[in-house]
Amino acid sequence: MRFILIVSAAALLVPSLSVGQGAPLPDWPLTPGLRVRVLSAVLGDRPQTGSVVAATSDTLVFLPVKQSASTALSTPNIARIEVARGTHTNKLKGALLGLFAGAAAGAIYGSASYTPPKCDATTWCLDIFGRQGSTVAGGVLGSLLGILTGTIVGSRESDTWVPVAVPAR
């Protein structure tokens, strides 16, 4: 019994130890050409994506996407800055979300669409599982469809953003 507790505790600790061992944060000043996402009151109330034109110890020259003019931002005006470090997909998250949503919708549909068979003495009639069987079948079919749909939707690649420490203001 004690061995099982020790193995279980070790299995729970291993993922928590590796959380802090992610990719190192990029250093300031940023390299020109990096793809960044900047949140600054100068650029508006939403983060803007673009590239670094130049960076010094107290200024970032930023070129927003689909614009021809760059903007110089002093470090006190930068609320947050992140650098793109590759891409990732959300297949697992989409599949799990599709599983639960599809199972719930399928079970509801299976239960709501059930009608008891009208059997008479001259016909052969089979209704072994009733409404519960229809609900389970709807849930299983809905979950399979949800997993497929969620995996397809989650396979779209999105950027992985890594925060950068802005120099002291």
C-alpha atoms as an extended CHARMM CRD file, in Angstrom:
* protein
*
       169  EXT
         1         1  MET       CA              0.0000000000        0.0000000000        0.0000000000  PROA      1               0.0000000000
         2         2  ARG       CA              2.8160000000        2.3920000000        0.8820000000  PROA      2               0.0000000000
         3         3  PHE       CA              4.5380000000        1.6550000000       -2.4570000000  PROA      3               0.0000000000
         4         4  ILE       CA              1.3820000000        2.6610000000       -4.3800000000  PROA      4               0.0000000000
         5         5  LEU       CA              1.1580000000        5.9420000000       -2.4520000000  PROA      5               0.0000000000
         6         6  ILE       CA              4.8080000000        6.7670000000       -3.1590000000  PROA      6               0.0000000000
         7         7  VAL       CA              4.4530000000        6.0160000000       -6.8870000000  PROA      7               0.0000000000
         8         8  SER       CA              1.2360000000        8.0550000000       -7.0670000000  PROA      8               0.0000000000
         9         9  ALA       CA              2.8380000000       11.0170000000       -5.3060000000  PROA      9               0.0000000000
        10        10  ALA       CA              5.8730000000       10.8650000000       -7.6030000000  PROA      10              0.0000000000
        11        11  ALA       CA              3.6410000000       10.7500000000      -10.6760000000  PROA      11              0.0000000000
        12        12  LEU       CA              1.8080000000       13.8620000000       -9.4980000000  PROA      12              0.0000000000
        13        13  LEU       CA              5.0270000000       15.7720000000       -8.7380000000  PROA      13              0.0000000000
        14        14  VAL       CA              6.8180000000       15.1600000000      -12.0410000000  PROA      14              0.0000000000
        15        15  PRO       CA              4.5250000000       17.3600000000      -14.1860000000  PROA      15              0.0000000000
        16        16  SER       CA              4.6400000000       20.1760000000      -11.6160000000  PROA      16              0.0000000000
        17        17  LEU       CA              8.4350000000       20.1710000000      -11.5900000000  PROA      17              0.0000000000
        18        18  SER       CA              8.6650000000       20.4840000000      -15.3660000000  PROA      18              0.0000000000
        19        19  VAL       CA              6.2400000000       23.4410000000      -15.5930000000  PROA      19              0.0000000000
        20        20  GLY       CA              8.9420000000       25.9890000000      -14.8100000000  PROA      20              0.0000000000
        21        21  GLN       CA             11.3370000000       24.4990000000      -17.3310000000  PROA      21              0.0000000000
        22        22  GLY       CA              9.7540000000       26.0710000000      -20.4290000000  PROA      22              0.0000000000
        23        23  ALA       CA             11.4420000000       28.0430000000      -23.1760000000  PROA      23              0.0000000000
        24        24  PRO       CA             13.6930000000       30.8330000000      -21.9120000000  PROA      24              0.0000000000
        25        25  LEU       CA             12.3270000000       34.3400000000      -22.1760000000  PROA      25              0.0000000000
        26        26  PRO       CA             13.8540000000       36.4680000000      -24.9340000000  PROA      26              0.0000000000
        27        27  ASP       CA             16.0990000000       39.2640000000      -23.7280000000  PROA      27              0.0000000000
        28        28  TRP       CA             15.6150000000       42.9640000000      -24.3310000000  PROA      28              0.0000000000
        29        29  PRO       CA             16.4660000000       44.5980000000      -26.7160000000  PROA      29              0.0000000000
        30        30  LEU       CA             14.5970000000       42.4510000000      -29.2040000000  PROA      30              0.0000000000
        31        31  THR       CA             16.1620000000       41.4020000000      -32.4770000000  PROA      31              0.0000000000
        32        32  PRO       CA             14.8700000000       43.2340000000      -35.5790000000  PROA      32              0.0000000000
        33        33  GLY       CA             12.5400000000       41.0970000000      -37.6630000000  PROA      33              0.0000000000
        34        34  LEU       CA             10.9620000000       39.2250000000      -34.7420000000  PROA      34              0.0000000000
        35        35  ARG       CA              7.2040000000       38.7780000000      -34.9040000000  PROA      35              0.0000000000
        36        36  VAL       CA              5.6910000000       40.3680000000      -31.7940000000  PROA      36              0.0000000000
        37        37  ARG       CA              2.3510000000       41.1970000000      -30.1960000000  PROA      37              0.0000000000
        38        38  VAL       CA              2.3480000000       44.5220000000      -28.3320000000  PROA      38              0.0000000000
        39        39  LEU       CA             -0.2140000000       45.9770000000      -25.9360000000  PROA      39              0.0000000000
        40        40  SER       CA              0.2180000000       49.7270000000      -25.6350000000  PROA      40              0.0000000000
        41        41  ALA       CA             -2.1490000000       52.6330000000      -25.1090000000  PROA      41              0.0000000000
        42        42  VAL       CA             -0.3940000000       54.3610000000      -28.0190000000  PROA      42              0.0000000000
        43        43  LEU       CA             -1.5920000000       51.6020000000      -30.4010000000  PROA      43              0.0000000000
        44        44  GLY       CA             -5.1110000000       51.2790000000      -28.9550000000  PROA      44              0.0000000000
        45        45  ASP       CA             -6.8300000000       49.0980000000      -26.3990000000  PROA      45              0.0000000000
        46        46  ARG       CA             -6.1130000000       45.7530000000      -28.1170000000  PROA      46              0.0000000000
        47        47  PRO       CA             -2.8020000000       43.9630000000      -28.6630000000  PROA      47              0.0000000000
        48        48  GLN       CA             -1.3190000000       44.6750000000      -32.0920000000  PROA      48              0.0000000000
        49        49  THR       CA              0.6690000000       42.0890000000      -34.0540000000  PROA      49              0.0000000000
        50        50  GLY       CA              3.6220000000       43.1110000000      -36.1810000000  PROA      50              0.0000000000
        51        51  SER       CA              7.3880000000       42.9890000000      -36.3820000000  PROA      51              0.0000000000
        52        52  VAL       CA             10.3010000000       44.6630000000      -34.6450000000  PROA      52              0.0000000000
        53        53  VAL       CA             12.0770000000       47.2340000000      -36.8230000000  PROA      53              0.0000000000
        54        54  ALA       CA             14.5740000000       48.2620000000      -34.1460000000  PROA      54              0.0000000000
        55        55  ALA       CA             14.9350000000       48.1990000000      -30.3820000000  PROA      55              0.0000000000
        56        56  THR       CA             17.1320000000       50.0940000000      -27.9680000000  PROA      56              0.0000000000
        57        57  SER       CA             17.2890000000       50.0210000000      -24.1760000000  PROA      57              0.0000000000
        58        58  ASP       CA             14.3350000000       52.4210000000      -23.8820000000  PROA      58              0.0000000000
        59        59  THR       CA             12.5160000000       52.3510000000      -27.2610000000  PROA      59              0.0000000000
        60        60  LEU       CA             10.8550000000       49.8210000000      -29.5570000000  PROA      60              0.0000000000
        61        61  VAL       CA             10.2430000000       50.6550000000      -33.2050000000  PROA      61              0.0000000000
        62        62  PHE       CA              7.2540000000       48.5320000000      -34.1980000000  PROA      62              0.0000000000
        63        63  LEU       CA              5.7190000000       47.8960000000      -37.6390000000  PROA      63              0.0000000000
        64        64  PRO       CA              2.1060000000       46.7010000000      -37.3290000000  PROA      64              0.0000000000
        65        65  VAL       CA              0.8050000000       44.1140000000      -39.7960000000  PROA      65              0.0000000000
        66        66  LYS       CA             -0.7430000000       45.5990000000      -42.9800000000  PROA      66              0.0000000000
        67        67  GLN       CA              0.6780000000       49.0570000000      -42.3190000000  PROA      67              0.0000000000
        68        68  SER       CA              3.5260000000       50.7940000000      -44.0590000000  PROA      68              0.0000000000
        69        69  ALA       CA              4.5120000000       53.2030000000      -41.2760000000  PROA      69              0.0000000000
        70        70  SER       CA              6.2990000000       52.0690000000      -38.1450000000  PROA      70              0.0000000000
        71        71  THR       CA              5.6510000000       53.4490000000      -34.6630000000  PROA      71              0.0000000000
        72        72  ALA       CA              8.2500000000       54.2380000000      -32.0060000000  PROA      72              0.0000000000
        73        73  LEU       CA              7.1570000000       53.1650000000      -28.5170000000  PROA      73              0.0000000000
        74        74  SER       CA              9.0210000000       54.1060000000      -25.3610000000  PROA      74              0.0000000000
        75        75  THR       CA              9.1940000000       51.3150000000      -22.7790000000  PROA      75              0.0000000000
        76        76  PRO       CA              6.9280000000       53.1180000000      -20.2470000000  PROA      76              0.0000000000
        77        77  ASN       CA              4.1740000000       53.0370000000      -22.9000000000  PROA      77              0.0000000000
        78        78  ILE       CA              4.4250000000       49.2520000000      -23.4010000000  PROA      78              0.0000000000
        79        79  ALA       CA              2.0300000000       47.3820000000      -21.1030000000  PROA      79              0.0000000000
        80        80  ARG       CA              2.8740000000       43.9240000000      -22.4650000000  PROA      80              0.0000000000
        81        81  ILE       CA              4.9470000000       42.4380000000      -25.2830000000  PROA      81              0.0000000000
        82        82  GLU       CA              5.1060000000       38.8350000000      -26.5040000000  PROA      82              0.0000000000
        83        83  VAL       CA              7.2830000000       37.1350000000      -29.1130000000  PROA      83              0.0000000000
        84        84  ALA       CA              6.0250000000       34.4150000000      -31.4930000000  PROA      84              0.0000000000
        85        85  ARG       CA              7.8880000000       31.1400000000      -30.8720000000  PROA      85              0.0000000000
        86        86  GLY       CA              6.5080000000       28.6970000000      -33.4080000000  PROA      86              0.0000000000
        87        87  THR       CA              3.0150000000       27.3010000000      -33.7450000000  PROA      87              0.0000000000
        88        88  HSD       CA              0.8260000000       24.7110000000      -32.0440000000  PROA      88              0.0000000000
        89        89  THR       CA             -2.5120000000       22.9970000000      -32.5690000000  PROA      89              0.0000000000
        90        90  ASN       CA             -5.4250000000       22.3410000000      -30.2110000000  PROA      90              0.0000000000
        91        91  LYS       CA             -6.4460000000       18.8960000000      -31.4760000000  PROA      91              0.0000000000
        92        92  LEU       CA             -6.7440000000       17.3020000000      -28.0460000000  PROA      92              0.0000000000
        93        93  LYS       CA             -8.6660000000       20.2100000000      -26.5490000000  PROA      93              0.0000000000
        94        94  GLY       CA            -10.9970000000       20.2730000000      -29.5710000000  PROA      94              0.0000000000
        95        95  ALA       CA            -11.5360000000       16.5150000000      -29.4420000000  PROA      95              0.0000000000
        96        96  LEU       CA            -12.3800000000       16.5850000000      -25.7310000000  PROA      96              0.0000000000
        97        97  LEU       CA            -14.7240000000       19.5300000000      -26.1240000000  PROA      97              0.0000000000
        98        98  GLY       CA            -16.3670000000       17.8010000000      -29.1020000000  PROA      98              0.0000000000
        99        99  LEU       CA            -16.6680000000       14.5690000000      -27.1290000000  PROA      99              0.0000000000
       100       100  PHE       CA            -18.6150000000       16.1730000000      -24.2880000000  PROA      100             0.0000000000
       101       101  ALA       CA            -20.7150000000       18.5260000000      -26.4220000000  PROA      101             0.0000000000
       102       102  GLY       CA            -21.5120000000       15.7880000000      -28.9520000000  PROA      102             0.0000000000
       103       103  ALA       CA            -22.3860000000       13.2500000000      -26.2580000000  PROA      103             0.0000000000
       104       104  ALA       CA            -24.7160000000       15.6940000000      -24.5180000000  PROA      104             0.0000000000
       105       105  ALA       CA            -26.4140000000       16.8170000000      -27.7410000000  PROA      105             0.0000000000
       106       106  GLY       CA            -26.6940000000       13.2410000000      -29.0410000000  PROA      106             0.0000000000
       107       107  ALA       CA            -28.1580000000       11.9570000000      -25.7730000000  PROA      107             0.0000000000
       108       108  ILE       CA            -30.7070000000       14.7690000000      -25.6600000000  PROA      108             0.0000000000
       109       109  TYR       CA            -31.6660000000       14.1830000000      -29.2810000000  PROA      109             0.0000000000
       110       110  GLY       CA            -31.8360000000       10.3980000000      -28.8000000000  PROA      110             0.0000000000
       111       111  SER       CA            -34.0960000000       10.7460000000      -25.7730000000  PROA      111             0.0000000000
       112       112  ALA       CA            -36.3360000000       13.4140000000      -27.3050000000  PROA      112             0.0000000000
       113       113  SER       CA            -36.7720000000       11.5980000000      -30.6130000000  PROA      113             0.0000000000
       114       114  TYR       CA            -37.6830000000        8.2230000000      -29.0840000000  PROA      114             0.0000000000
       115       115  THR       CA            -41.1690000000        6.9250000000      -29.8300000000  PROA      115             0.0000000000
       116       116  PRO       CA            -42.3620000000        3.5810000000      -28.5270000000  PROA      116             0.0000000000
       117       117  PRO       CA            -43.0910000000        1.1120000000      -31.3150000000  PROA      117             0.0000000000
       118       118  LYS       CA            -46.6980000000        0.3400000000      -32.1130000000  PROA      118             0.0000000000
       119       119  CYS       CA            -46.8190000000       -3.4280000000      -32.1430000000  PROA      119             0.0000000000
       120       120  ASP       CA            -49.8290000000       -5.5860000000      -32.9270000000  PROA      120             0.0000000000
       121       121  ALA       CA            -50.2530000000       -9.3230000000      -32.8360000000  PROA      121             0.0000000000
       122       122  THR       CA            -49.4300000000       -9.8350000000      -36.5540000000  PROA      122             0.0000000000
       123       123  THR       CA            -46.0500000000       -8.0430000000      -36.6690000000  PROA      123             0.0000000000
       124       124  TRP       CA            -42.7420000000       -8.8080000000      -35.0720000000  PROA      124             0.0000000000
       125       125  CYS       CA            -41.6330000000       -5.9740000000      -32.7600000000  PROA      125             0.0000000000
       126       126  LEU       CA            -38.3140000000       -5.3940000000      -31.0110000000  PROA      126             0.0000000000
       127       127  ASP       CA            -37.8680000000       -2.6900000000      -28.4020000000  PROA      127             0.0000000000
       128       128  ILE       CA            -35.3970000000       -4.1490000000      -25.9210000000  PROA      128             0.0000000000
       129       129  PHE       CA            -33.7510000000       -1.0550000000      -24.4740000000  PROA      129             0.0000000000
       130       130  GLY       CA            -36.5100000000        1.5610000000      -24.7850000000  PROA      130             0.0000000000
       131       131  ARG       CA            -35.8310000000        5.2590000000      -24.2270000000  PROA      131             0.0000000000
       132       132  GLN       CA            -32.6120000000        4.5400000000      -22.3100000000  PROA      132             0.0000000000
       133       133  GLY       CA            -31.1690000000        2.6140000000      -25.2560000000  PROA      133             0.0000000000
       134       134  SER       CA            -32.0830000000        5.4280000000      -27.6250000000  PROA      134             0.0000000000
       135       135  THR       CA            -30.4590000000        7.9530000000      -25.2880000000  PROA      135             0.0000000000
       136       136  VAL       CA            -27.2390000000        5.9180000000      -25.0210000000  PROA      136             0.0000000000
       137       137  ALA       CA            -27.0820000000        5.3180000000      -28.7850000000  PROA      137             0.0000000000
       138       138  GLY       CA            -27.5800000000        9.0380000000      -29.4520000000  PROA      138             0.0000000000
       139       139  GLY       CA            -24.8670000000        9.9050000000      -26.9330000000  PROA      139             0.0000000000
       140       140  VAL       CA            -22.3760000000        7.4560000000      -28.4470000000  PROA      140             0.0000000000
       141       141  LEU       CA            -23.0140000000        8.5970000000      -32.0240000000  PROA      141             0.0000000000
       142       142  GLY       CA            -22.9510000000       12.2520000000      -30.9800000000  PROA      142             0.0000000000
       143       143  SER       CA            -19.6670000000       11.8370000000      -29.1370000000  PROA      143             0.0000000000
       144       144  LEU       CA            -18.0210000000       10.1590000000      -32.1390000000  PROA      144             0.0000000000
       145       145  LEU       CA            -19.1840000000       12.9570000000      -34.4190000000  PROA      145             0.0000000000
       146       146  GLY       CA            -18.0650000000       15.5250000000      -31.8200000000  PROA      146             0.0000000000
       147       147  ILE       CA            -14.5890000000       13.9920000000      -31.5350000000  PROA      147             0.0000000000
       148       148  LEU       CA            -14.1680000000       14.0670000000      -35.3080000000  PROA      148             0.0000000000
       149       149  THR       CA            -15.4150000000       17.6420000000      -35.6320000000  PROA      149             0.0000000000
       150       150  GLY       CA            -13.3810000000       18.8740000000      -32.6500000000  PROA      150             0.0000000000
       151       151  THR       CA            -10.1920000000       17.2980000000      -33.9750000000  PROA      151             0.0000000000
       152       152  ILE       CA            -10.6760000000       18.8890000000      -37.3920000000  PROA      152             0.0000000000
       153       153  VAL       CA            -11.4080000000       22.3130000000      -35.9080000000  PROA      153             0.0000000000
       154       154  GLY       CA             -8.5110000000       22.0280000000      -33.4250000000  PROA      154             0.0000000000
       155       155  SER       CA             -5.9920000000       21.0610000000      -36.1070000000  PROA      155             0.0000000000
       156       156  ARG       CA             -5.6950000000       24.6750000000      -37.2700000000  PROA      156             0.0000000000
       157       157  GLU       CA             -2.2860000000       26.0000000000      -36.2690000000  PROA      157             0.0000000000
       158       158  SER       CA             -2.0100000000       29.0420000000      -34.0260000000  PROA      158             0.0000000000
       159       159  ASP       CA              0.9860000000       30.9890000000      -32.7770000000  PROA      159             0.0000000000
       160       160  THR       CA              2.7360000000       30.2330000000      -29.5100000000  PROA      160             0.0000000000
       161       161  TRP       CA              3.3840000000       33.5440000000      -27.7430000000  PROA      161             0.0000000000
       162       162  VAL       CA              6.1430000000       33.9350000000      -25.1520000000  PROA      162             0.0000000000
       163       163  PRO       CA              6.0950000000       37.0080000000      -22.8770000000  PROA      163             0.0000000000
       164       164  VAL       CA              9.0910000000       39.3420000000      -22.7970000000  PROA      164             0.0000000000
       165       165  ALA       CA             10.1150000000       41.3270000000      -19.7330000000  PROA      165             0.0000000000
       166       166  VAL       CA              9.9360000000       45.0140000000      -20.6010000000  PROA      166             0.0000000000
       167       167  PRO       CA             12.8840000000       46.9930000000      -19.1520000000  PROA      167             0.0000000000
       168       168  ALA       CA             12.3040000000       48.9010000000      -15.9120000000  PROA      168             0.0000000000
       169       169  ARG       CA             10.3080000000       52.0170000000      -16.4390000000  PROA      169             0.0000000000
